[in-house]
């Protein structure tokens, strides 16, 4: 059960209805955000920018999202982005490794940004990171 009620998309009118019509399939996150017309539009714009206009490699982007989702225990986010990760070429082995928090870390030329899968390791040194 959701903590915030889902908006009845069929009850939308005007520009809000037109906007929601473009968001098919009507994922639960969109139905929840639709309670705030401007909030939903802002969220979708931000998501589109991250997913479609980002300079970061799509596979690395999805690995970073999955890692943060796992650490945050955001099951819905992880569920949605495991599918997206597969669509952009992330292997089931890497997804499973993240699931088990044992992904093999290798900082190559293509993995300079969010290459650290472990919050306790440093990519630059491949040594355990010290906590303050």
Backbone as numpy.savetxt, mean C-alpha at the origin, in Angstrom:
# Nx Ny Nz CAx CAy CAz Cx Cy Cz
-16.79 -6.36 10.93 -17.63 -5.18 10.93 -16.74 -3.94 10.93
-17.11 -2.96 10.12 -16.31 -1.74 10.02 -16.57 -0.82 11.22
-15.56 -0.05 11.55 -15.69 0.92 12.65 -16.41 2.18 12.18
-16.30 2.46 10.90 -16.98 3.60 10.29 -17.98 3.03 9.30
-19.22 3.48 9.34 -20.22 2.90 8.43 -19.88 3.15 6.97
-20.21 2.18 6.14 -20.00 2.31 4.70 -21.08 3.19 4.11
-20.66 4.07 3.21 -21.57 4.96 2.52 -22.34 4.15 1.49
-23.62 4.43 1.38 -24.43 3.77 0.35 -24.20 4.48 -0.97
-23.33 3.93 -1.78 -22.92 4.56 -3.03 -24.11 4.85 -3.93
-25.11 4.00 -3.91 -26.29 4.20 -4.76 -27.09 5.44 -4.36
-26.88 5.96 -3.17 -27.60 7.15 -2.71 -26.89 8.45 -3.06
-25.70 8.37 -3.65 -24.95 9.58 -3.99 -25.63 10.30 -5.15
-25.46 11.62 -5.17 -26.04 12.43 -6.25 -24.98 13.38 -6.80
-25.26 13.93 -7.96 -24.41 14.96 -8.56 -22.98 14.51 -8.81
-22.05 15.44 -8.56 -20.63 15.18 -8.82 -20.07 14.07 -7.95
-20.62 13.95 -6.73 -20.16 12.87 -5.84 -20.51 11.52 -6.45
-21.69 11.40 -7.01 -22.10 10.15 -7.67 -21.20 9.85 -8.87
-20.90 10.90 -9.65 -20.04 10.72 -10.82 -18.65 10.25 -10.40
-18.12 10.85 -9.35 -16.79 10.48 -8.85 -16.78 9.03 -8.36
-17.78 8.67 -7.57 -17.83 7.31 -7.01 -18.03 6.26 -8.11
-18.71 6.64 -9.17 -18.93 5.70 -10.28 -17.60 5.29 -10.92
-16.62 6.19 -10.88 -15.30 5.91 -11.47 -14.46 4.98 -10.60
-14.85 4.78 -9.36 -14.05 3.99 -8.41 -14.42 2.52 -8.37
-14.88 1.98 -9.45 -15.26 0.57 -9.44 -14.01 -0.28 -9.56
-13.94 -1.39 -8.89 -14.97 -1.92 -7.99 -15.04 -1.08 -6.72
-16.18 -1.07 -6.09 -16.40 -0.29 -4.88 -15.82 -1.04 -3.68
-14.51 -0.90 -3.53 -13.84 -1.52 -2.39 -14.37 -0.90 -1.11
-14.32 -1.64 -0.03 -14.83 -1.14 1.24 -14.15 0.16 1.68
-12.86 0.30 1.37 -12.17 1.53 1.77 -12.79 2.73 1.07
-13.16 2.58 -0.21 -13.81 3.67 -0.93 -15.20 3.96 -0.36
-15.92 2.90 -0.01 -17.26 3.08 0.55 -17.19 3.79 1.90
-16.14 3.53 2.67 -15.98 4.19 3.96 -15.58 5.65 3.74
-14.62 5.89 2.85 -14.17 7.25 2.59 -15.23 8.11 1.92
-16.17 7.50 1.24 -17.22 8.24 0.54 -18.10 9.03 1.49
-18.02 8.74 2.79 -18.76 9.54 3.77 -18.30 11.00 3.73
-17.09 11.24 3.29 -16.56 12.60 3.14 -16.18 12.80 1.67
-17.00 13.54 0.97 -16.76 13.73 -0.46 -15.35 14.26 -0.74
-14.94 15.30 -0.03 -13.63 15.89 -0.26 -12.51 15.00 0.28
-12.75 14.32 1.37 -11.77 13.39 1.90 -11.50 12.24 0.95
-12.56 11.72 0.36 -12.42 10.62 -0.60 -11.63 11.07 -1.81
-11.96 12.24 -2.33 -11.24 12.74 -3.51 -9.76 12.95 -3.22
-9.45 13.52 -2.07 -8.05 13.74 -1.70 -7.30 12.43 -1.54
-7.94 11.46 -0.89 -7.31 10.15 -0.68 -7.03 9.47 -2.01
-8.00 9.51 -2.92 -7.83 8.86 -4.22 -6.74 9.55 -5.03
-6.69 10.87 -4.98 -5.63 11.60 -5.69 -4.25 11.22 -5.15
-4.13 11.17 -3.82 -2.85 10.80 -3.22 -2.48 9.37 -3.62
-3.43 8.44 -3.52 -3.17 7.05 -3.89 -2.76 6.91 -5.34
-3.44 7.63 -6.23 -3.10 7.58 -7.65 -1.70 8.12 -7.90
-1.33 9.19 -7.19 0.01 9.75 -7.36 1.06 8.73 -6.91
0.82 8.06 -5.79 1.79 7.08 -5.30 1.87 5.85 -6.20
0.73 5.42 -6.71 0.71 4.19 -7.51 1.08 4.40 -8.97
0.78 5.58 -9.52 0.95 5.74 -10.97 1.92 6.84 -11.39
2.31 7.71 -10.49 3.18 8.82 -10.87 4.46 8.87 -10.04
4.76 7.81 -9.38 5.92 7.74 -8.50 7.15 7.29 -9.29
8.31 7.85 -8.95 9.55 7.46 -9.61 10.11 6.15 -9.07
9.64 5.73 -7.93 10.12 4.50 -7.31 9.67 3.29 -8.11
10.55 2.32 -8.24 10.22 1.08 -8.92 8.96 0.48 -8.31
7.97 0.07 -9.13 6.71 -0.45 -8.60 6.88 -1.66 -7.66
7.82 -2.54 -7.96 8.05 -3.68 -7.09 8.56 -3.26 -5.72
9.51 -2.33 -5.71 10.03 -1.82 -4.43 8.95 -1.07 -3.67
8.15 -0.31 -4.39 7.05 0.42 -3.75 6.13 -0.55 -3.03
5.77 -1.63 -3.71 4.85 -2.60 -3.10 5.49 -3.35 -1.94
6.78 -3.66 -2.05 7.47 -4.30 -0.92 7.48 -3.37 0.29
7.71 -2.08 0.05 7.71 -1.12 1.16 6.32 -1.03 1.78
5.29 -0.97 0.95 3.91 -0.90 1.45 3.58 -2.16 2.24
3.96 -3.32 1.72 3.68 -4.58 2.43 4.43 -4.63 3.76
5.67 -4.16 3.77 6.44 -4.19 5.03 5.80 -3.29 6.08
5.45 -2.09 5.69 4.79 -1.17 6.63 3.44 -1.73 7.05
2.72 -2.31 6.11 1.43 -2.92 6.44 1.57 -4.05 7.45
2.59 -4.87 7.28 2.84 -5.97 8.23 3.21 -5.42 9.60
4.13 -4.46 9.62 4.56 -3.90 10.91 3.42 -3.19 11.63
2.50 -2.62 10.84 1.36 -1.90 11.42 0.15 -2.80 11.69
0.30 -4.06 11.32 -0.81 -5.02 11.45 -2.05 -4.55 10.72
-1.84 -3.98 9.52 -2.93 -3.47 8.69 -3.31 -4.55 7.69
-4.10 -5.52 8.14 -4.43 -6.69 7.33 -5.10 -6.32 6.01
-5.98 -5.34 6.03 -6.67 -4.95 4.80 -5.68 -4.42 3.78
-4.77 -3.55 4.22 -3.76 -2.98 3.33 -2.87 -4.08 2.76
-2.44 -5.00 3.60 -1.58 -6.09 3.15 -2.33 -6.96 2.14
-3.57 -7.29 2.44 -4.36 -8.13 1.52 -4.46 -7.47 0.14
-4.81 -6.19 0.10 -4.95 -5.49 -1.18 -3.61 -5.38 -1.92
-2.55 -5.07 -1.19 -1.27 -4.83 -1.86 -0.50 -6.10 -2.18
-0.84 -7.23 -1.59 -0.22 -8.48 -2.06 -0.65 -8.74 -3.50
-1.90 -8.48 -3.82 -2.40 -8.65 -5.19 -1.69 -7.67 -6.13
-1.61 -6.41 -5.72 -0.96 -5.40 -6.55 0.51 -5.75 -6.74
1.17 -6.22 -5.69 2.58 -6.61 -5.79 2.76 -7.69 -6.86
1.90 -8.68 -6.85 1.99 -9.74 -7.87 1.79 -9.16 -9.28
0.86 -8.22 -9.40 0.59 -7.62 -10.70 1.78 -6.86 -11.25
2.64 -6.31 -10.38 3.81 -5.56 -10.85 5.07 -6.42 -10.87
4.93 -7.73 -10.62 6.06 -8.64 -10.79 6.77 -9.10 -9.54
6.27 -8.77 -8.37 6.89 -9.26 -7.13 6.56 -10.75 -7.01
7.56 -11.55 -6.74 7.35 -12.99 -6.67 6.63 -13.40 -5.38
5.96 -14.53 -5.45 5.29 -15.07 -4.26 6.31 -15.37 -3.16
7.54 -15.74 -3.55 8.58 -16.00 -2.55 8.91 -14.75 -1.74
9.02 -13.60 -2.43 9.33 -12.36 -1.70 8.15 -11.94 -0.81
6.95 -12.13 -1.32 5.76 -11.80 -0.51 5.72 -12.69 0.72
6.01 -13.98 0.53 6.02 -14.91 1.67 7.14 -14.57 2.64
8.29 -14.15 2.11 9.41 -13.79 2.98 9.05 -12.58 3.84
8.37 -11.62 3.26 7.91 -10.48 4.05 6.92 -10.93 5.10
6.07 -11.82 4.70 5.07 -12.35 5.63 5.76 -12.97 6.83
6.86 -13.62 6.59 7.60 -14.27 7.67 8.69 -13.37 8.24
8.77 -12.14 7.73 9.79 -11.16 8.16 11.20 -11.71 7.99
11.42 -12.44 6.89 12.75 -13.00 6.65 13.26 -12.68 5.25
12.79 -11.60 4.67 13.20 -11.29 3.29 14.71 -11.10 3.22
15.29 -11.64 2.19 16.73 -11.49 1.95 16.99 -10.06 1.52
17.84 -9.35 2.27 18.12 -7.95 1.97 19.38 -7.84 1.12
19.21 -7.24 -0.02 20.37 -6.97 -0.85 20.22 -5.55 -1.40
21.17 -4.71 -1.11 21.13 -3.33 -1.60 21.89 -3.28 -2.91
21.16 -3.36 -3.99 21.78 -3.26 -5.30 21.53 -1.86 -5.85
21.97 -1.62 -7.01 21.79 -0.29 -7.62 20.32 0.05 -7.79
19.48 -0.96 -7.97 18.05 -0.69 -8.16 17.29 -0.62 -6.86
17.96 -0.90 -5.74 17.27 -0.92 -4.45 17.88 0.10 -3.49
17.97 1.34 -3.89 18.60 2.35 -3.04 17.64 3.01 -2.07
16.35 3.05 -2.36 15.45 3.80 -1.50 14.91 2.96 -0.36
13.79 2.26 -0.48 13.28 1.52 0.68 13.76 0.09 0.70
15.09 -0.12 0.58 15.60 -1.47 0.44 15.65 -2.24 1.75
15.53 -1.59 2.85 15.63 -2.29 4.13 14.30 -2.92 4.49
14.25 -4.21 4.45 13.03 -4.90 4.83 12.94 -5.09 6.33
14.06 -4.94 7.00 14.09 -5.13 8.44 14.37 -3.81 9.14
13.55 -3.45 10.13 13.78 -2.19 10.83 15.04 -2.22 11.71
15.65 -3.38 11.84 16.84 -3.48 12.69 18.13 -3.59 11.89
18.04 -3.47 10.57 19.22 -3.57 9.73 19.43 -2.29 8.94
20.66 -2.02 8.59 21.02 -0.85 7.80 21.47 -1.30 6.43
20.87 -0.73 5.38 21.24 -1.11 4.02 22.67 -0.72 3.68
23.07 0.45 4.12 24.39 0.95 3.74 25.51 0.08 4.28
25.31 -0.49 5.45 26.38 -1.24 6.08 26.11 -2.74 6.17
24.86 -3.13 5.98 24.45 -4.53 6.15 24.78 -5.06 7.53
24.84 -4.14 8.51 25.06 -4.51 9.91 23.83 -4.12 10.70
23.64 -4.73 11.84 22.50 -4.34 12.67 22.55 -2.85 13.02
21.42 -2.21 12.92 21.29 -0.81 13.26 21.18 -0.67 14.76
21.88 0.28 15.32 21.80 0.50 16.76 20.64 1.44 17.05
19.94 1.18 18.11 18.81 2.02 18.49 19.29 3.03 19.53
18.81 4.29 19.42 19.24 5.30 20.41 18.75 4.99 21.80
